[in-house]
Each structure stands twice: as C-alpha cells, then as structure tokens.
Amino acid sequence: MCSVFVYPRGITMALQAERRLAAQIAAHESWATTADRSRRTAPARAALMRKFEDQVDPDRSLSPDERARRAEHARKAYFARLALKSAKARAARLIVAEGDAAAVELAALGSADAR
C-alpha cells in the first residue's frame, strides 16, 4: 500500500503552474521545428470533418457531395455556436468587472463621506 502526501494548496498550485509551463515550452519547441504546419494538423482536421459527416449522415445514405455540403454547414454552425458562447462569456466578465468597479467607487465615496 502506498502513501500519498497531500501538499499544501500553494505548493500544489505551484507544481501545476510548473507543469503547465513545461508543457507550453514543449509545445513551442515542437512547433518551432515543424516545417509543414498544415501537413502536421491534417489528420486532426480530417477527423473533425468526419465527425460532422457522421453527424449529418450516420448511415452514409447521401451522395458524397451532399454529405460534404451538409457537413460544412454543421461545421459552420458548430463554430458559430462557439463564437456565441465566447461572446456571452466576455459580456458576463464585463458585467462583473463593471460591478467590481462600481463597488470600489461606492466604497471610496462611502469612506469620503465618513470624513
């Protein structure tokens, strides 16, 4: 039976940050030595398009041209949905930031009134 040492929260976060930085360094070094970025990412792009083709024509009853056309629309809808989600998240962060700024301003006004 092996024992597990539980690190204090700060140390764990530091180790996570180090791992993240090490991974970023490795990724940058890998991309720095990649001559053909398009060729390297081609399998991933093909797999993503297959996902959309499976979504629009799971039994492969459509013609290849029609399947490709529908898959392209499914891909565009997917990325448009991601863009909408991102815009909503940015708007929510802005609202929170404005609320924080207002709270700071009110606190400053309150401390000025106390004088």
Number of C-alpha atoms within 10 A of each C-alpha: 3 4 5 6 6 8 10 8 8 9 11 12 12 11 12 12 12 12 12 12 12 12 12 12 12 12 11 12 11 10 13 10 9 12 9 9 11 10 10 12 10 11 11 11 12 10 11 14 17 14 16 20 23 14 14 20 18 12 9 11 9 13 10 12 9 14 20 18 14 18 22 16 14 18 17 12 12 13 12 12 12 12 12 12 12 12 12 12 12 12 12 12 12 12 12 12 12 12 12 12 12 12 12 12 12 12 12 12 11 11 10 9 8 7 5
